[in-house]
Amino acid sequence: MSTASKASQLEQEWPPPLYTFGVPWPEFNDGLSYTDVIRPSQNATTLIDFYYSKYRSSAPLQGWLQRIRNGQITINGIVVADPQAALSPGSKIIYHRIPWKEARAPFMLQVLYEDDDMVAINKPSGLQVLPGGLFQQRTVLTQLQWKASKQGSICSTGHDVQQPHPVPVHRLGRGTSGIVYCELSNLFYDVFLFLQFEPKPRNRSSHRGNLNAFHGKTAQAKEPKQPPWETRRPHGTKEPQPRERAQAQKTSSRSESKGANAQKAMVKFKEPHMGK
């Protein structure tokens, strides 16, 4: 069976989505902000000294000078365009990266399942789940946030009340398509972690014990068996023969006699007088 036929067969067996949603991506993202707090142990006294010494790999000296002069850096909430601006311990400096155009990515998402605790989404290939690297906006998380902001309700006081948006509890590669589970409550996140990291049961009794442990029920603890490495001889070693045992006992007795003679000599030894 060819790859195309297998893919079509999987699509036919796949459950139909409940609904689809998505907002087309804008041409540029919202940029990015990097926050730092000056520590007393840092030797940087000016703005350019701090960024060039700490983030030299991100941009050369001229690059940081240009960013400061463009007004992309603030000190305690105030835009500073002087590279020689003085820094003091506790100062909060933020570098605002200008918006850039991210690579093309799909934006439509299919919801396969949804309840009060979780949402299952069919992620297409080419879409990143969480922000990272050059993809800070074109992600599954951004579409979930936009969807929740549109569904915000208006309370009696007239203020906007934003609904909590689903949060992915795991990731898939940007080029991988598949189901992404998103949490709406802490209950689903706890169950998801339990199922992911709990060892798979070998029989029904151990599975029942795992469920009891998850629900807070404890069973009577059994005494652990002695590990096999405490009862077995290391691999590659042989049991000593009688002749080798006698030789080992003879060597140990000689060592003990030498140690006794050394102790007697130390008793007879007197420390010389060092004077005043």
C-alpha positions as CSV (number, residue, x, y, z in Angstrom):
1,M,0.0,0.0,0.0
2,S,1.4,3.4,-1.0
3,T,1.9,6.3,1.4
4,A,-0.9,8.3,-0.2
5,S,-3.4,5.5,0.2
6,K,-2.4,5.0,3.8
7,A,-2.8,8.7,4.5
8,S,-6.3,8.7,2.8
9,Q,-7.3,5.6,4.9
10,L,-6.2,7.3,8.1
11,E,-8.2,10.4,7.2
12,Q,-11.3,8.3,6.7
13,E,-10.8,6.5,10.0
14,W,-10.1,9.8,11.8
15,P,-13.2,11.1,13.7
16,P,-14.7,14.2,12.2
17,P,-13.8,17.5,14.0
18,L,-16.3,19.2,16.3
19,Y,-15.4,22.6,14.7
20,T,-12.5,24.5,13.3
21,F,-11.1,27.9,14.2
22,G,-8.2,30.1,13.4
23,V,-7.2,33.7,12.6
24,P,-4.9,34.5,9.7
25,W,-1.5,35.6,10.8
26,P,-0.5,39.2,10.5
27,E,2.5,40.1,8.3
28,F,4.7,41.0,11.4
29,N,4.6,39.7,14.9
30,D,4.5,41.8,18.1
31,G,8.2,41.7,18.7
32,L,9.8,40.4,21.9
33,S,11.0,41.9,25.2
34,Y,14.1,40.7,27.2
35,T,14.3,41.8,30.8
36,D,17.3,42.0,33.0
37,V,17.9,43.3,36.6
38,I,21.3,44.6,37.5
39,R,22.9,42.7,40.3
40,P,25.5,44.1,42.8
41,S,28.0,41.6,41.6
42,Q,28.0,42.7,38.0
43,N,30.8,45.1,37.0
44,A,28.9,46.8,34.2
45,T,28.5,50.5,35.0
46,T,27.0,51.8,31.7
47,L,24.3,50.5,29.4
48,I,26.6,49.7,26.5
49,D,29.0,47.9,28.8
50,F,26.3,45.6,30.2
51,Y,24.8,44.6,26.8
52,Y,28.1,44.2,25.0
53,S,29.7,42.1,27.8
54,K,26.7,39.9,28.5
55,Y,25.1,39.6,25.0
56,R,28.1,39.8,22.8
57,S,27.1,36.7,20.9
58,S,23.7,38.3,19.9
59,A,25.1,41.4,18.3
60,P,28.4,43.2,17.8
61,L,29.3,46.5,19.5
62,Q,27.8,48.6,16.6
63,G,24.6,46.6,16.7
64,W,24.0,47.3,20.4
65,L,24.9,51.0,19.9
66,Q,22.3,51.2,17.2
67,R,19.6,49.5,19.2
68,I,20.2,51.9,22.2
69,R,20.1,55.0,20.0
70,N,16.9,53.7,18.3
71,G,15.2,53.8,21.7
72,Q,14.7,50.0,22.0
73,I,15.9,49.9,25.6
74,T,14.3,51.2,28.8
75,I,15.7,51.7,32.3
76,N,13.1,51.4,35.0
77,G,10.3,52.1,32.4
78,I,12.1,55.1,30.8
79,V,13.4,55.0,27.3
80,V,17.1,55.7,27.3
81,A,19.0,56.5,24.0
82,D,22.4,57.3,25.6
83,P,24.8,54.3,25.5
84,Q,26.8,55.7,28.4
85,A,23.8,55.9,30.7
86,A,24.8,54.9,34.2
87,L,23.4,51.7,35.8
88,S,22.9,51.0,39.5
89,P,22.2,47.8,41.3
90,G,18.5,46.9,41.1
91,S,17.9,48.7,37.9
92,K,15.4,47.0,35.6
93,I,16.4,47.2,31.9
94,I,14.3,45.9,29.0
95,Y,15.4,45.4,25.5
96,H,12.5,45.6,23.0
97,R,13.2,43.6,19.9
98,I,11.4,45.1,16.9
99,P,8.7,43.0,15.2
100,W,9.8,40.7,12.4
101,K,8.2,38.6,9.7
102,E,7.9,34.9,10.7
103,A,8.0,32.1,8.2
104,R,4.7,30.8,6.7
105,A,2.7,28.5,8.9
106,P,-0.9,27.2,8.9
107,F,-3.4,28.8,11.2
108,M,-6.6,26.7,11.0
109,L,-7.0,24.2,13.9
110,Q,-9.5,21.3,14.3
111,V,-11.1,20.6,17.6
112,L,-11.6,16.8,18.0
113,Y,-12.8,16.8,21.6
114,E,-13.7,19.4,24.2
115,D,-15.1,19.4,27.7
116,D,-14.7,21.5,30.9
117,D,-11.3,20.1,31.7
118,M,-9.5,19.6,28.3
119,V,-9.4,20.2,24.6
120,A,-7.9,17.9,21.9
121,I,-6.7,19.6,18.8
122,N,-5.5,18.2,15.5
123,K,-2.3,20.1,14.9
124,P,-1.3,20.4,11.2
125,S,2.3,20.0,10.1
126,G,4.3,23.2,9.9
127,L,2.8,24.9,13.0
128,Q,4.7,25.2,16.2
129,V,3.0,24.4,19.5
130,L,4.7,26.9,21.9
131,P,6.7,30.1,21.2
132,G,10.4,29.6,20.7
133,G,13.2,30.7,18.4
134,L,12.0,32.6,15.4
135,F,8.4,31.5,16.0
136,Q,7.0,33.7,18.7
137,Q,3.5,34.4,17.4
138,R,2.6,31.7,14.8
139,T,2.0,28.9,17.3
140,V,-0.9,26.9,18.6
141,L,-0.8,28.7,21.9
142,T,-1.4,32.1,20.2
143,Q,-4.5,30.8,18.3
144,L,-5.9,29.5,21.6
145,Q,-5.3,32.9,23.3
146,W,-6.9,34.8,20.4
147,K,-9.9,32.4,20.5
148,A,-10.4,32.9,24.3
149,S,-10.1,36.7,23.9
150,K,-12.9,36.7,21.3
151,Q,-15.1,34.6,23.6
152,G,-14.6,37.0,26.5
153,S,-17.9,37.9,28.2
154,I,-19.1,41.2,29.5
155,C,-20.0,41.3,33.2
156,S,-22.6,43.4,34.8
157,T,-20.1,46.2,35.6
158,G,-19.3,46.6,31.9
159,H,-15.7,45.4,32.1
160,D,-14.2,42.7,29.8
161,V,-13.7,39.3,31.5
162,Q,-11.3,37.1,29.5
163,Q,-12.0,33.4,29.6
164,P,-9.1,31.1,30.6
165,H,-7.6,29.7,27.4
166,P,-6.5,26.1,27.0
167,V,-2.8,25.5,27.5
168,P,-1.0,22.6,25.8
169,V,0.4,20.1,28.2
170,H,2.9,18.6,25.8
171,R,4.6,19.5,22.5
172,L,4.9,18.1,19.0
173,G,7.6,19.0,16.5
174,R,6.8,21.8,14.1
175,G,6.9,19.4,11.2
176,T,4.8,16.8,13.0
177,S,1.0,16.5,12.7
178,G,-1.1,14.9,15.4
179,I,-3.2,15.4,18.5
180,V,-2.2,18.1,21.0
181,Y,-3.9,17.9,24.4
182,C,-4.7,21.2,26.1
183,E,-5.7,21.6,29.7
184,L,-8.6,23.8,31.0
185,S,-8.2,22.8,34.7
186,N,-5.6,21.4,37.0
187,L,-7.4,18.1,37.2
188,F,-6.6,17.1,33.6
189,Y,-3.0,18.2,34.0
190,D,-2.5,16.0,37.1
191,V,-4.1,13.0,35.4
192,F,-2.0,13.6,32.3
193,L,1.3,13.7,34.3
194,F,0.2,10.6,36.2
195,L,-0.5,8.6,33.0
196,Q,2.7,9.8,31.4
197,F,5.2,9.1,34.1
198,E,3.6,6.2,36.0
199,P,5.1,2.8,34.8
200,K,2.8,0.7,32.7
201,P,1.2,-2.1,34.8
202,R,2.0,-5.7,33.9
203,N,-1.2,-7.1,35.2
204,R,-4.5,-6.1,36.6
205,S,-3.5,-6.2,40.2
206,S,-0.6,-3.7,39.7
207,H,-3.0,-1.5,37.7
208,R,-5.4,-1.5,40.5
209,G,-2.6,-0.5,42.9
210,N,-1.6,2.4,40.7
211,L,-5.2,3.7,40.7
212,N,-5.4,3.4,44.4
213,A,-2.2,5.3,44.8
214,F,-3.6,8.0,42.5
215,H,-6.8,8.3,44.6
216,G,-4.8,8.5,47.8
217,K,-5.3,4.9,48.9
218,T,-2.2,3.1,50.2
219,A,-1.7,-0.7,50.4
220,Q,0.4,-2.6,52.9
221,A,4.0,-2.3,52.1
222,K,5.9,-5.5,51.5
223,E,9.5,-6.1,52.6
224,P,11.8,-5.7,49.6
225,K,13.7,-8.7,48.4
226,Q,17.4,-8.8,48.6
227,P,18.9,-7.3,45.4
228,P,20.6,-9.9,43.3
229,W,23.9,-8.0,43.2
230,E,24.3,-8.5,46.9
231,T,24.1,-12.3,46.7
232,R,26.0,-12.9,43.4
233,R,29.7,-12.7,42.7
234,P,30.9,-10.0,40.3
235,H,31.0,-11.1,36.7
236,G,34.4,-12.4,35.7
237,T,35.7,-13.3,39.2
238,K,36.4,-16.8,40.4
239,E,36.1,-18.3,43.8
240,P,39.5,-18.3,45.5
241,Q,41.2,-21.7,45.8
242,P,42.4,-23.2,49.2
243,R,46.1,-22.4,48.3
244,E,45.2,-18.8,47.4
245,R,43.3,-18.5,50.7
246,A,46.3,-19.6,52.7
247,Q,48.5,-17.2,50.9
248,A,46.1,-14.3,51.6
249,Q,45.9,-15.2,55.3
250,K,49.7,-15.3,55.5
251,T,50.0,-11.9,53.9
252,S,47.4,-10.4,56.3
253,S,49.2,-11.8,59.3
254,R,52.5,-10.2,58.2
255,S,50.8,-6.9,57.8
256,E,49.3,-7.0,61.3
257,S,52.7,-7.9,62.8
258,K,54.3,-4.9,61.0
259,G,51.6,-2.6,62.2
260,A,52.2,-3.8,65.8
261,N,55.9,-3.2,65.6
262,A,55.4,0.2,64.2
263,Q,53.1,1.1,67.2
264,K,55.8,-0.1,69.6
265,A,58.4,2.1,67.9
266,M,56.1,5.1,68.1
267,V,55.8,4.6,71.9
268,K,59.6,4.6,72.4
269,F,60.0,7.7,70.2
270,K,60.2,11.0,72.0
271,E,59.7,14.4,70.3
272,P,62.9,16.6,70.5
273,H,62.8,19.8,72.4
274,M,62.1,22.8,70.2
275,G,63.2,25.5,72.7
276,K,61.4,28.7,73.6
